[in-house]
Amino acid sequence: MPSTNRDKLFTPKRVADFLLWKRALQYAVGRNVTVVAAAGNDSLNLNDSHAVVDFMNQTYGFLGLTFKSAVKEVPGTLPGVINVSSSNQWSSDKIAFYSNYGSAIDVAAPGGDNGPVYDASQNLGERDFHFRTLSTWPTYLAPYFTSNLTDYALLHGTSMAAPKVAGIAGVIKAAHPGYTPAQVQALIKQTANDLGKPGQDPLFGSGEANIFNALSR
């Protein structure tokens, strides 16, 4: 957990928050709930504690916070959670540019990005929003700049990827009401399309989740 030299929000209270997350997840899984989480959109290797700490200092240092110890990403890295990275439409070797990655990734799912041209150049003027994912957009907010569609917008993020895996989990549970969360997770991982390096890898985990494969078992 992070430690700070000026702020008390990230000391004992944050340890308590971490335990609260852990106990909440244990409670849910113990009552046969399958939990799915987005891995995050910081382009971070979650295995590299130094990189995560550096990111936290760069992001929150202006608030007077100083992080010195390893930072634990929750809830995705906690036991019993299906942690989802974001794949994209145009590559079977690269995940979306923003997606976090590491050994804690279980599977990937399409979360959209700005396309291969932007990926190569990182030039905001070369973004192609057609590679993003169509998502609902609250009517009380102004129309998003990627779309003039009522109630919808073209978005990207692991928050767009994780609901797809949650949907797969729900359909699996409907087809197999007796499955435990561990069995649901195992089926999703076993039937994922193996992208990236063969087998488990830090980008895609077991691969890109595939509902057709899962229901064909």
BAFIDO-794530 format. One record per residue (C-alpha): residue in one letter; x, y, z. Coordinates in steps of 0.1 Angstrom, whole numbers, padded with zeros to 4 digits, always signed. Layout:
! BAFIDO-794530
AXYZ...
***
This chain:
! BAFIDO-794530
M+0000+0000+0000P+0012+0036-0006S+0027+0057+0021T+0029+0095+0022N+0048+0120+0041R+0022+0148+0041D-0012+0133+0036K-0031+0110+0059L-0056+0098+0033F-0033+0070+0021T-0021+0057+0055P-0042+0036+0079K-0074+0046+0062R-0062+0033+0029V-0051+0000+0045A-0086-0002+0058D-0100+0006+0024F-0079-0022+0009L-0092-0047+0034L-0127-0035+0028W-0123-0042-0009K-0109-0076-0001R-0137-0085+0023A-0164-0073+0000L-0151-0094-0028Q-0148-0124-0005Y-0184-0118+0005A-0196-0116-0031V-0177-0146-0044G-0187-0166-0013R-0223-0160-0023N-0217-0172-0059V-0212-0138-0076T-0188-0136-0105V-0168-0103-0102V-0154-0086-0133A-0131-0056-0132A-0115-0032-0157A-0077-0033-0156G-0073+0005-0159N-0062+0030-0186D-0028+0042-0176S-0006+0021-0200L+0011+0007-0169N+0028-0026-0163L+0011-0036-0131N+0040-0060-0123D+0064-0031-0121S+0058-0016-0086H+0084+0012-0093A+0066+0023-0125V+0032+0023-0106V+0047+0044-0078D+0063+0068-0102F+0030+0071-0120M+0012+0078-0088N+0037+0105-0078Q+0035+0122-0112T-0003+0121-0112Y-0010+0131-0076G+0022+0148-0065F+0007+0183-0071L-0017+0175-0042G+0013+0172-0019L+0013+0134-0019T+0045+0113-0019F+0042+0076-0026K+0071+0055-0014S+0059+0019-0013A+0042-0005-0037V+0007+0005-0048K-0018-0022-0051E-0044-0018-0079V-0078-0029-0067P-0101-0046-0073G-0086-0061-0104T-0056-0077-0088L-0075-0093-0059P-0082-0130-0058G-0115-0141-0074V-0118-0111-0098I-0117-0115-0136N-0093-0087-0145V-0099-0074-0181S-0074-0056-0204S-0085-0039-0237S-0079-0056-0270N-0085-0037-0303Q-0099-0043-0337W-0068-0041-0358S-0041-0062-0341S-0038-0097-0326D-0004-0088-0311K-0010-0054-0294I-0035-0043-0269A-0050-0008-0269F-0024+0018-0262Y-0040+0029-0229S-0046-0005-0214N-0028-0016-0182Y-0012-0050-0184G+0007-0076-0164S+0004-0110-0148A-0028-0100-0131I-0047-0098-0165D-0070-0128-0169V-0085-0120-0203A-0089-0092-0228A-0120-0079-0246P-0126-0052-0272G-0124-0018-0256G-0117+0003-0287D-0089+0026-0295N-0078+0053-0320G-0067+0029-0348P-0033+0017-0361V-0023+0051-0376Y-0026+0069-0343D-0009+0040-0325A+0022+0044-0347S+0023+0082-0346Q+0006+0092-0312N-0006+0122-0332L-0040+0133-0319G-0049+0146-0354E-0047+0110-0367R-0072+0095-0344D-0098+0073-0362F-0129+0072-0340H-0143+0043-0360F-0120+0020-0341R-0137+0030-0308T-0166+0012-0293L-0202+0023-0294S-0214+0030-0259T-0243+0045-0241W-0240+0082-0232P-0261+0099-0205T-0287+0123-0218Y-0280+0148-0190L-0245+0153-0204A-0236+0174-0235P-0231+0153-0266Y-0197+0137-0267F-0173+0151-0294T-0170+0117-0311S-0206+0114-0320N-0238+0133-0325L-0258+0101-0319T-0286+0106-0293D-0278+0085-0261Y-0246+0070-0276A-0210+0080-0282L-0178+0064-0295L-0156+0057-0265H-0126+0036-0256G-0112+0022-0224T-0110-0009-0203S-0144+0002-0189M-0157-0006-0224A-0140-0040-0224A-0150-0053-0189P-0188-0051-0195K-0184-0075-0224V-0167-0101-0202A-0194-0095-0176G-0220-0101-0202I-0203-0134-0212A-0202-0144-0175G-0239-0137-0172V-0248-0158-0203I-0226-0187-0190K-0243-0185-0156A-0277-0186-0174A-0266-0217-0193H-0250-0233-0163P-0268-0221-0132G-0248-0244-0109Y-0214-0230-0119T-0194-0213-0092P-0175-0180-0099A-0143-0200-0103Q-0159-0223-0129V-0173-0193-0148Q-0138-0177-0148A-0121-0209-0158L-0145-0214-0188I-0140-0178-0200K-0102-0182-0199Q-0102-0217-0214T-0123-0206-0244A-0107-0173-0251N-0090-0167-0284D-0053-0170-0278L-0039-0137-0290G-0004-0123-0285K+0022-0148-0273P+0010-0184-0272G-0006-0193-0238Q-0009-0169-0209D+0007-0135-0215P+0008-0101-0197L-0012-0083-0225F-0041-0106-0232G-0040-0129-0202S-0055-0162-0216G-0067-0144-0247E-0097-0124-0260A-0129-0136-0244N-0152-0153-0268I-0188-0160-0260F-0194-0184-0289N-0165-0206-0278A-0177-0205-0242L-0213-0216-0251S-0200-0243-0275R-0184-0263-0247
***
